[in-house]
């Protein structure tokens, strides 16, 4: 009797798998569809996003250049189609390739469609108060996981060619604006 129940369970699971595959890959597919407009970095700039320098990890890999919208960080709302940061990898010619988005809030614990955000405590390297963040690698496969912070398949090697990266004063102003709403 146990073998029959096991066999029936396996059949039910295998019958459901194609339906899951047809329905899509869940959150990354939804993020990709809702934010496809950001494939052109000019759209991010048009919508109020400003670049901050490329972020590399100590264990290798990178996050890329974040284009951050301080107003979206301030509003505390998590909206699938309005990420607080859009992440690009620069190529050898300075062109930006969309690789991921990041959702950020200081209110938590936070989640997006059931996916929990990570807590970044204070003090942190950004000079911000504690915040919750969720990276979604919707355009670049990440062997560390779709929601990991750093991606070994992303590099800052060509970030020097990115002419729009702000100087220290503008970068600090952007981060201060984003942080100022919670102090």
C-alpha positions as CSV (number, residue, x, y, z in Angstrom):
1,X,0.0,0.0,0.0
2,X,2.9,2.4,0.8
3,X,4.4,1.7,-2.6
4,X,1.2,2.6,-4.3
5,X,0.9,5.9,-2.3
6,X,4.5,6.7,-3.2
7,X,3.9,6.0,-6.8
8,X,0.7,8.1,-6.9
9,X,2.5,11.0,-5.2
10,X,5.4,10.8,-7.7
11,X,2.9,10.8,-10.6
12,X,1.1,13.8,-9.2
13,X,4.3,15.7,-8.7
14,X,5.6,14.9,-12.2
15,X,2.2,15.9,-13.7
16,X,2.5,19.3,-11.9
17,X,6.0,20.0,-13.0
18,X,5.2,20.9,-16.6
19,X,2.5,23.3,-15.4
20,X,5.0,25.0,-13.2
21,X,7.5,25.3,-16.1
22,X,4.8,26.7,-18.4
23,X,3.7,29.2,-15.7
24,X,7.3,30.6,-15.6
25,X,10.1,31.0,-13.2
26,X,8.3,33.0,-10.6
27,X,9.6,36.3,-9.2
28,X,12.6,36.7,-11.6
29,X,10.3,36.4,-14.6
30,X,7.9,38.9,-13.2
31,X,10.7,41.3,-12.4
32,X,12.1,40.9,-15.9
33,X,8.8,41.6,-17.5
34,X,7.9,44.6,-15.2
35,X,11.3,46.2,-15.6
36,X,12.2,45.5,-19.3
37,X,12.2,49.2,-20.0
38,X,15.5,49.6,-18.1
39,X,17.4,47.6,-20.7
40,X,18.2,51.1,-22.0
41,X,20.1,52.9,-19.2
42,X,18.7,56.2,-20.6
43,X,15.3,55.2,-19.4
44,X,16.6,54.8,-15.9
45,X,18.1,58.3,-16.0
46,X,14.8,59.6,-17.4
47,X,13.0,58.1,-14.4
48,X,15.2,59.8,-11.9
49,X,17.9,57.1,-11.3
50,X,21.5,58.3,-10.7
51,X,24.6,56.1,-10.9
52,X,26.9,55.3,-8.0
53,X,30.3,53.5,-8.5
54,X,30.5,49.9,-9.4
55,X,30.5,47.5,-6.4
56,X,32.8,44.5,-6.3
57,X,32.8,41.7,-3.7
58,X,35.8,40.7,-1.6
59,X,35.2,37.1,-2.6
60,X,35.0,37.9,-6.3
61,X,32.2,39.0,-8.5
62,X,30.3,42.2,-8.4
63,X,26.9,43.9,-8.2
64,X,27.7,46.3,-11.0
65,X,26.9,50.0,-11.3
66,X,23.8,50.8,-9.3
67,X,21.5,53.5,-10.7
68,X,19.6,54.6,-7.5
69,X,16.3,56.5,-7.3
70,X,16.5,58.2,-3.9
71,X,12.8,59.2,-4.1
72,X,11.8,55.6,-4.3
73,X,14.0,54.7,-1.3
74,X,12.3,57.5,0.7
75,X,8.8,56.4,-0.2
76,X,9.3,53.1,1.6
77,X,6.9,51.3,-0.8
78,X,8.0,48.1,-2.4
79,X,6.7,47.9,-6.0
80,X,7.7,45.2,-8.4
81,X,7.9,47.6,-11.3
82,X,9.6,50.4,-9.4
83,X,12.9,49.0,-7.9
84,X,14.9,51.4,-5.8
85,X,18.1,50.5,-7.8
86,X,18.7,49.2,-11.3
87,X,22.1,47.5,-11.8
88,X,24.2,47.5,-14.9
89,X,27.5,46.0,-16.0
90,X,29.7,48.2,-18.2
91,X,31.3,46.7,-21.3
92,X,34.6,47.6,-22.8
93,X,33.0,50.5,-24.7
94,X,31.2,51.9,-21.6
95,X,27.8,50.6,-22.7
96,X,25.6,49.5,-19.9
97,X,24.0,46.0,-19.8
98,X,21.1,45.5,-17.4
99,X,21.9,42.6,-15.0
100,X,19.7,43.0,-12.0
101,X,17.5,45.2,-9.9
102,X,17.5,45.9,-6.1
103,X,14.5,46.6,-3.8
104,X,15.4,48.6,-0.7
105,X,13.4,49.7,2.4
106,X,14.2,50.6,6.0
107,X,10.9,49.0,7.1
108,X,11.0,45.3,7.8
109,X,11.2,42.5,7.9
110,X,10.3,42.9,4.2
111,X,9.4,40.6,1.4
112,X,8.4,40.8,-2.2
113,X,5.9,38.1,-3.3
114,X,7.1,35.9,-0.4
115,X,10.8,36.4,-1.1
116,X,12.4,37.7,2.1
117,X,14.8,40.7,2.0
118,X,18.3,40.6,3.6
119,X,19.0,43.0,6.5
120,X,22.1,45.3,6.1
121,X,22.9,46.6,9.6
122,X,24.4,49.9,10.5
123,X,27.1,51.1,10.4
124,X,27.6,49.9,6.8
125,X,29.9,50.8,3.9
126,X,27.1,53.0,2.4
127,X,26.8,55.3,5.4
128,X,23.1,54.5,5.5
129,X,20.9,53.5,8.5
130,X,20.0,49.8,8.7
131,X,18.0,48.7,5.7
132,X,16.4,45.7,4.0
133,X,17.4,44.8,0.5
134,X,16.6,42.2,-2.2
135,X,18.7,41.7,-5.3
136,X,17.0,40.0,-8.2
137,X,19.4,38.8,-10.9
138,X,16.7,38.6,-13.6
139,X,19.0,39.3,-16.6
140,X,22.3,37.6,-15.6
141,X,22.5,34.1,-14.2
142,X,24.0,34.0,-10.8
143,X,25.6,30.7,-9.6
144,X,25.3,31.9,-6.0
145,X,21.6,32.2,-6.4
146,X,19.0,34.5,-8.0
147,X,18.7,36.6,-4.8
148,X,22.4,36.7,-3.7
149,X,24.1,40.1,-3.3
150,X,27.1,39.5,-5.5
151,X,27.4,37.7,-8.8
152,X,30.6,36.1,-9.9
153,X,29.4,36.5,-13.5
154,X,29.5,40.3,-13.2
155,X,32.6,42.5,-13.2
156,X,33.6,46.1,-12.5
157,X,36.6,45.7,-14.8
158,X,35.3,48.2,-17.4
159,X,33.6,50.6,-14.9
160,X,36.3,53.2,-15.6
161,X,34.8,53.7,-19.0
162,X,31.5,54.7,-17.5
163,X,31.5,58.5,-17.9
164,X,28.3,59.2,-16.1
165,X,29.5,58.0,-12.6
166,X,29.3,61.0,-10.3
167,X,32.2,62.5,-8.4
168,X,32.5,62.1,-4.6
169,X,30.4,65.2,-3.8
170,X,27.4,64.1,-6.0
171,X,27.7,60.5,-4.8
172,X,27.6,61.6,-1.1
173,X,24.7,63.9,-1.8
174,X,22.7,61.0,-3.4
175,X,23.5,58.7,-0.4
176,X,22.7,61.4,2.1
177,X,19.4,62.2,0.4
178,X,18.5,58.5,0.5
179,X,19.5,58.2,4.2
180,X,18.1,61.5,5.4
181,X,14.5,60.4,5.5
182,X,15.0,58.0,8.4
183,X,17.1,60.1,10.7
